[in-house]
Amino acid sequence: MESCREIELEGHIIDSGIMTLVFDRIMDMGGEFEILTFNVGKQKTDTSYARLRVTAPTGRQLDAILSELHRLGARTPEISDVTLVPAEGDRILPKGFYSTTNHPTFVKYRDEWLPVEHIEMDCHIVIDEAEKRAFCRPIAKIKAGDAIVVSEAGVRVVYPERPRKVSTFEFMHGTVSSERPSEAIIAKIAREVLAMKEEGGKIALVGGPAIVHTGAAGALAAMIRKGYIDVLFAGNALATHDIESNLFGTSLGMDVRTGTLVTGGHRHHIHTISEIMRAGSIKEAVDRGIVTGGIMYECVKRNVPFVLAGSIRDDGPLPDTITDVVVAQDAMRCHIRDIGMVLMVGTLLHSIAVGNCLPSYVKTVCVDINPASVTKLMDRGTTQAIGVVSDAGTFLPLLLEQLEEQETC
């Protein structure tokens, strides 16, 4: 016997494509819909409202469809308070727990809508009943007795809408450029960077060792020195090869200027790690004059925080590298909460890791020579990202050039 429910959608649901997403999701999952009410905004700034009846062959199928539509911002007309179930132990979730999106989220608690603080995807909502506040927490941070939201009842998701003014993130939203970046595209990104800084927003850069290998370390170091970058997320490799380049002029034993292998150069990155170990930390090596330039040098000199998250394949690692992944995640989250824009350059795994912690309203640019890397980031849930297919050695120097030109205009 068929089952049906009514849902509501409100906002800029037409020009943002949300209505199309809803229709497609219903039909793709074997359901049908009937539009009961559709009030279309007359002006560009006006919102629209739609009320639909969704029908499916079975109740279970209908529940699955409604769950998907909920993540697109759909809601049922009758909204009850959230249901809370205490966690029975540390890192143990009650059955039927709610799993978050990375979109702004609100919960109805005691007839009041509470914003969910520190939202990110694939986490859970904990209510502090004494303070009447709602928090997004990963499973690793769940404690016994925490009041966990179960089911989607009383939860409202605000799906991101298209920006109301023309910007790079409207022009290229959800796309991957298959061509090498033109100066026009990079100029647009530079304008977004400068606008973000002018508004007082902070910008993070997620970088891979390709930045050093392709000769772009000088450009990134200059961006940090000039105040364009507020926090650096990377791994052991970026820091190691950046410092290796400063100490030996090589990256993985290759002369950065000529692109040729240096005799005995295969030892350089291990030598680098050993020297930083001897100093005690990257900061100590900078303060003692061992490291005299480069990305990590500028971070230390400009008090730009950095988080180096370790990997199973790391040599050493450097003493600043965080080898506990949960601790590394927490370190990233401390900085992500204040970030308005992220530039991801030449690293798939770290880009996905940071992307998984980002709210959907954070402007995100992903640059990689492999188009599949950019696509994977968006497929993993960071749908707000715009993609530029390029190597770091092309992108970062051109971006720096555009930033300097536009700032002097």
Buried (B, 14 or more C-beta within 10 A) or exposed (E): EEBBBBBBBBBBBBEBBBBEBBEEBBEEBEBBBEEEEBEEBEEEEEBBBBBBEBBBEEEEBBBBBBEBBBBBBBBBEEBEEBBBBEBEEEEEBBEEBBBBBBBBBBBBBEEEEBEBBBBBBBBBBBBEEEEEBBBBBBBEBBEEEBBBBBBBBBBBBBBBBBBEEEBBBEEBBEEBBEEEBEEEBBBBBBBBBBBBBEEEBBBBBBBBBBBBBBBBBBBBBBBBBBEBBBBBBBBBBBBBBBBBBBBBBBBBBBBBEEEEEBEEBEEBBEBBBEBBBEBEBBBBBBBEEBBEBBBBBBBBBBEBEBBBBBBEEBEBBBBBBBBEBEEBBBBBBEBBEEBBBBBBBBBBBBBBBBBBBBBBBBBBBBBBBEEEBBBBBBEBBBBBBBBBBBBBBBBBBBBBBBBBEEEEE
